[in-house]
Amino acid sequence: MYDMANIDKLGKLGELSGDAMKAFQALDKAALADGAIPKKYKELMALAVALTTQCPYCLEIHKAEAKKAGATEQELAETIFVATALRAGAALTHGTHLL
């Protein structure tokens, strides 16, 4: 089901959804823009979230944007383990509901 070519369908979705797509695009642009938190860090955060939600489209897009913003392979590796720790921690703490 995953195919990066599906991203090309966002234009049609935008045509069909009216202002909703425009609002999402404006939010996305504003949220990821340079600000008090630099864009590179925001893209690394986006990657950590994408790793936990397991969205292959987000992973591809935000990996490219993180690299454009100057992220190194070491920063990407550390981001992977931040996401890993959080996901494992969530499983651990939710496991307490089973006891």
Backbone bond lengths (Angstrom), bond angles and torsions (degrees), N, CA, C in turn:
res aa  C-N    CA-C-N  psi(-1)  N-CA   C-N-CA  omega(-1)  CA-C   N-CA-C  phi
1 M - - - 1.444 - - 1.531 110.67 -
2 Y 1.335 116.52 -30.91 1.464 120.43 -179.50 1.515 109.88 -76.28
3 D 1.309 116.10 123.62 1.457 122.87 177.02 1.521 106.60 -154.19
4 M 1.313 117.20 118.60 1.470 120.29 -178.55 1.528 112.10 -57.43
5 A 1.327 117.08 -21.20 1.470 119.81 177.38 1.528 111.16 -63.41
6 N 1.334 116.94 -22.53 1.468 119.51 178.11 1.524 112.18 -62.76
7 I 1.325 116.84 -24.76 1.466 120.86 177.92 1.528 110.13 -57.62
8 D 1.331 116.44 -31.17 1.465 120.13 179.07 1.525 112.32 -62.73
9 K 1.316 117.68 -19.11 1.464 121.95 -179.42 1.530 112.12 -80.55
10 L 1.333 117.45 -6.70 1.459 119.46 179.22 1.522 111.91 -62.66
11 G 1.322 116.68 -31.96 1.466 119.80 177.29 1.517 111.46 -60.75
12 K 1.323 116.37 -46.55 1.465 120.56 178.50 1.526 110.50 -64.24
13 L 1.336 116.41 -42.02 1.459 119.70 177.57 1.523 110.31 -59.59
14 G 1.321 116.54 -40.82 1.459 121.03 177.53 1.519 112.15 -61.31
15 E 1.331 116.36 -41.50 1.468 120.59 177.95 1.524 111.09 -62.83
16 L 1.311 116.14 -38.44 1.463 121.25 -176.23 1.524 113.25 -80.73
17 S 1.318 116.99 -21.69 1.462 119.62 -173.61 1.522 114.38 -103.19
18 G 1.312 117.00 -3.29 1.460 119.93 177.02 1.511 113.68 61.81
19 D 1.328 114.79 -129.84 1.460 120.85 -173.39 1.527 113.90 -70.16
20 A 1.316 117.71 -19.97 1.470 119.44 -178.49 1.525 111.20 -61.04
21 M 1.330 117.62 -45.14 1.467 120.37 180.00 1.523 110.27 -66.76
22 K 1.319 117.45 -41.15 1.463 120.07 178.70 1.530 110.77 -61.44
23 A 1.318 116.93 -39.96 1.464 121.16 179.20 1.527 110.27 -66.56
24 F 1.344 116.98 -42.72 1.460 119.90 178.00 1.521 110.85 -61.52
25 Q 1.332 116.68 -45.54 1.461 120.30 -179.20 1.522 111.52 -62.16
26 A 1.319 117.04 -38.47 1.465 120.62 178.14 1.526 110.42 -66.34
27 L 1.341 117.37 -42.27 1.460 121.20 177.33 1.522 110.93 -62.32
28 D 1.329 116.47 -47.07 1.455 121.72 -179.40 1.526 110.81 -59.09
29 K 1.315 116.56 -45.91 1.462 121.25 -179.63 1.529 111.08 -63.73
30 A 1.315 116.66 -44.50 1.466 120.50 -179.08 1.532 111.32 -67.77
31 A 1.318 116.75 -42.06 1.465 120.74 -176.93 1.522 112.02 -65.29
32 L 1.320 117.30 -34.37 1.462 120.89 -175.36 1.527 113.72 -97.79
33 A 1.322 117.15 1.33 1.469 120.66 -179.74 1.525 110.51 -73.11
34 D 1.327 114.79 155.28 1.461 120.56 173.19 1.522 108.87 -54.97
35 G 1.285 117.36 138.33 1.463 122.18 178.38 1.511 108.96 -162.04
36 A 1.316 117.08 -143.09 1.465 120.64 175.84 1.526 109.59 -58.95
37 I 1.330 115.66 -33.12 1.468 121.46 172.62 1.525 106.54 -102.50
38 P 1.325 118.41 123.82 1.467 120.67 -179.93 1.534 112.11 -62.08
39 K 1.321 115.56 151.10 1.464 121.91 -178.17 1.528 112.01 -53.72
40 K 1.327 117.81 -41.30 1.459 120.06 -179.33 1.522 110.76 -56.80
41 Y 1.326 117.51 -44.31 1.462 120.57 -179.52 1.526 110.96 -68.26
42 K 1.325 116.15 -37.08 1.465 118.94 177.54 1.523 110.85 -63.62
43 E 1.315 116.82 -39.36 1.474 119.95 178.72 1.526 110.72 -68.04
44 L 1.331 117.51 -36.44 1.461 119.91 175.67 1.524 110.59 -65.91
45 M 1.329 117.06 -38.63 1.473 120.23 174.98 1.524 110.26 -62.82
46 A 1.330 116.17 -42.61 1.462 120.17 178.84 1.522 110.66 -60.58
47 L 1.321 116.38 -38.76 1.467 119.64 177.36 1.527 111.75 -65.69
48 A 1.320 117.08 -41.34 1.465 119.80 178.61 1.522 110.61 -61.87
49 V 1.323 116.49 -42.42 1.466 120.03 177.37 1.524 109.94 -64.80
50 A 1.316 117.14 -44.58 1.464 121.01 -179.54 1.527 111.81 -62.34
51 L 1.321 116.61 -34.14 1.461 119.43 176.31 1.526 110.93 -66.49
52 T 1.325 117.45 -36.68 1.464 119.38 -179.94 1.524 111.89 -78.23
53 T 1.336 117.65 -32.65 1.468 119.88 177.01 1.525 111.06 -85.33
54 Q 1.327 115.98 -13.17 1.466 123.98 179.01 1.532 112.35 59.07
55 C 1.327 115.16 45.45 1.469 121.06 177.44 1.530 109.05 -93.65
56 P 1.339 117.53 107.11 1.467 119.23 -177.83 1.523 112.98 -64.64
57 Y 1.322 117.42 -31.05 1.466 119.83 178.76 1.527 109.58 -66.29
58 C 1.325 116.39 -46.77 1.470 120.44 178.90 1.519 111.13 -61.95
59 L 1.336 116.22 -39.51 1.459 119.31 179.26 1.522 111.21 -60.39
60 E 1.315 117.38 -46.37 1.471 120.85 -179.53 1.524 111.29 -64.52
61 I 1.319 116.11 -48.32 1.465 121.01 -175.50 1.527 110.76 -65.92
62 H 1.335 117.20 -47.37 1.462 119.40 -175.16 1.525 112.57 -77.81
63 K 1.333 117.43 -24.24 1.469 119.11 172.32 1.525 109.48 -63.81
64 A 1.324 116.14 -46.41 1.466 120.23 179.38 1.527 110.90 -62.78
65 E 1.323 116.35 -42.83 1.470 119.83 -179.46 1.530 111.51 -68.05
66 A 1.328 117.08 -37.79 1.468 120.30 178.07 1.524 110.20 -63.42
67 K 1.330 116.14 -43.91 1.467 119.52 178.92 1.528 110.73 -63.87
68 K 1.337 116.34 -41.47 1.472 119.82 177.24 1.521 111.29 -60.50
69 A 1.333 115.59 -34.13 1.465 120.82 -178.86 1.525 111.86 -82.82
70 G 1.342 117.26 0.87 1.451 120.66 174.17 1.519 115.69 102.73
71 A 1.321 118.83 9.52 1.466 120.54 179.28 1.527 110.15 -67.02
72 T 1.313 114.67 138.70 1.460 121.00 179.77 1.528 109.60 -95.29
73 E 1.325 116.05 167.80 1.463 119.65 176.56 1.523 110.57 -63.79
74 Q 1.323 117.44 -34.66 1.466 119.97 177.83 1.528 110.19 -64.44
75 E 1.338 117.75 -40.59 1.469 120.28 177.34 1.524 110.75 -65.43
76 L 1.330 116.80 -38.16 1.469 120.00 176.94 1.525 109.95 -64.08
77 A 1.321 117.26 -41.73 1.462 120.84 179.15 1.524 111.15 -62.61
78 E 1.330 117.25 -43.20 1.460 119.80 178.55 1.520 111.46 -65.93
79 T 1.323 116.39 -36.23 1.466 120.92 177.08 1.527 110.41 -62.06
80 I 1.321 116.12 -40.70 1.465 120.78 178.25 1.525 109.91 -58.01
81 F 1.327 116.88 -43.04 1.462 119.13 -177.13 1.521 113.12 -77.63
82 V 1.323 117.87 -25.69 1.473 119.08 171.51 1.530 108.55 -63.31
83 A 1.326 116.82 -47.64 1.469 120.64 179.08 1.520 111.24 -63.18
84 T 1.320 116.64 -40.47 1.468 121.34 178.82 1.529 110.77 -61.41
85 A 1.320 116.50 -46.16 1.461 120.45 -179.34 1.526 111.20 -63.03
86 L 1.327 116.98 -42.21 1.459 120.23 -179.22 1.521 111.66 -67.12
87 R 1.317 115.76 -41.66 1.470 118.87 -179.97 1.530 110.09 -67.16
88 A 1.317 117.36 -42.48 1.459 120.75 177.84 1.527 110.51 -65.43
89 G 1.314 116.06 -40.76 1.469 120.06 178.68 1.519 111.78 -62.06
90 A 1.325 115.97 -38.19 1.464 119.43 178.15 1.525 110.68 -64.79
91 A 1.327 117.13 -41.81 1.464 120.21 177.60 1.531 110.06 -62.94
92 L 1.319 115.87 -41.70 1.453 120.77 -179.53 1.528 111.35 -62.49
93 T 1.320 116.40 -51.91 1.460 118.82 -177.06 1.522 112.45 -69.37
94 H 1.325 117.84 -35.73 1.464 119.68 176.06 1.530 110.42 -68.74
95 G 1.334 116.43 -26.17 1.454 120.44 176.38 1.516 113.06 -61.62
96 T 1.342 116.54 -25.24 1.457 118.92 178.99 1.526 111.73 -63.57
97 H 1.318 117.51 -20.89 1.473 121.27 177.86 1.523 111.36 -68.94
98 L 1.308 116.48 -17.20 1.460 120.45 -177.60 1.531 111.99 -85.44
99 L 1.318 117.20 -14.07 1.460 120.65 -176.57 1.514 112.33 -88.71
